[in-house]
Amino acid sequence: MGFLTFGFLGLLTAAFVTETPMFVFFTAAYPFLYLGNLFVRHKRLASAQPWPVNEKIVLITGASSGIGQSLAHVFAKRGATLILCARREDMLSSVANECRELNSSVKVLTVKCDVTDESDVARLVETIETTYGRLDCLALNAGVSMGEDFAELKDYSVIKKVMDVNYYGCTNVTYKALPLLKKNKKSRILVTNSISGILALPSRSGYAAAKFAVRGFFDSLQAELWKDEIFITLAYPGPVKTEINKNRLGDDPKQLDFTNAITSEECAQELVEGVLRGDKEVIFTRNGKLGRLMEGVFPDLTAYLVDRNARKHLNK
Ligand SMILES: NC(=O)c1ccc[n+]([C@@H]2O[C@H](COP(=O)([O-])OP(=O)(O)OC[C@H]3O[C@@H](n4cnc5c(N)ncnc54)[C@H](OP(=O)(O)O)[C@@H]3O)[C@@H](O)[C@H]2O)c1
């Protein structure tokens, strides 16, 4: 709440003191830009339909826990055919069984796969091709975080590992799966990005870099894939109660305070709704939405508020 009030007062103050022609133009043009955006969004969402999820084949990476596990549950309840991948096979089998309990007619395949390993990913995609011959939705969810200030990192390889899983893991799977996705019109790619892909939080330098890279990559790819009618949804969750704190890389990672975090089920539900609609992006929380608006207009104020707010929520 403090963040919101401060942000709002900041916006007002900046509006009074910033008398640049651009600011005046932007303020005057805002309603028209808003309507223009609504129109383009409406066109996108209309062309993304129909997409009957119960006829779709969905691959979820990082499906052994957290948001990926919940994505599997939500898609299973809606009758999609699932391919679940991650490195921990036993956890994947449990998630597959949970899906069958939620929907006895659901088809679930589990494939052990490290998204950073090109031969693993090639095998995964071959399995999908021989089993189903196509893919309708690729949910890129596998990820890992860090929790130390850059200057305090004892092991520099953390930066490379975080980039390897979060960024190259996504591009690797997408590269190999794209021919299957292109077999049908209106295929989907869902990317579990993070609010760190919009607002760079302290103690997350490598993670923010990877998530910003993911955003740039998939915005560019979306521009390339309009002609194939493939719809990419970038999702930017804030804190979600999962194993992510336990799995953070580094010697002494600061954990994220989960007091106000949403559950992975709530998160997955919103992600799947976004995919079904064909949304360009799904942003969670009021702070996330406000931050998204402010970062382009008031970068210094936004950076100050993000740092102040984030440090309050980082625990050792
Ligand atoms: N929790 C949050 O607060 C939050 C907020 C915003 C965004 N996110 C994003 O949400 C996604 C899911 O994270 P989570 O919170 O659900 O954490 P999580 O419970 O730790 O799940 C991470 C998943 O990624 C998989 N994974 C990690 N490295 C992998 C690799 N090399 N190859 C294949 N799978 C791999 C893990 O499976 P295995 O270990 O079995 O391989 C696990 O299934 C991540 O991309 C994360 O950045 C999380």
The ligand as an ORCA input file, in Angstrom:
! r2SCAN-3c Opt
* xyz 0 1
  N       7.912    -18.620     -7.462
  C       7.971    -17.345     -7.803
  O       7.885    -16.443     -6.945
  C       8.097    -16.969     -9.264
  C       7.787    -15.653     -9.629
  C       7.908    -15.290    -10.967
  C       8.331    -16.209    -11.902
  N       8.632    -17.486    -11.512
  C       9.084    -18.414    -12.558
  O       8.251    -19.545    -12.551
  C       8.938    -20.652    -13.116
  C       8.705    -21.875    -12.256
  O       9.303    -21.671    -10.990
  P       8.628    -22.137     -9.622
  O       8.420    -20.935     -8.800
  O       7.505    -23.034     -9.881
  O       9.873    -22.903     -8.949
  P      10.147    -24.444     -8.654
  O       9.069    -25.019     -7.817
  O      11.555    -24.490     -8.148
  O      10.041    -25.120    -10.099
  C      11.080    -25.010    -11.041
  C      10.853    -26.083    -12.086
  O      11.848    -25.939    -13.097
  C      12.439    -27.217    -13.310
  N      13.813    -27.061    -13.764
  C      14.812    -26.365    -13.186
  N      15.930    -26.495    -13.906
  C      15.620    -27.288    -14.968
  C      16.350    -27.802    -16.073
  N      17.655    -27.527    -16.241
  N      15.713    -28.582    -16.969
  C      14.407    -28.892    -16.812
  N      13.661    -28.434    -15.794
  C      14.273    -27.652    -14.881
  C      12.349    -27.937    -11.978
  O      12.332    -29.354    -12.178
  P      13.559    -30.351    -11.914
  O      14.342    -29.817    -10.762
  O      12.873    -31.653    -11.627
  O      14.328    -30.377    -13.193
  C      10.976    -27.481    -11.512
  O       9.989    -28.309    -12.072
  C      10.399    -20.221    -13.239
  O      10.670    -19.889    -14.577
  C      10.481    -18.977    -12.368
  O      11.476    -18.096    -12.805
  C       8.520    -17.887    -10.221
*
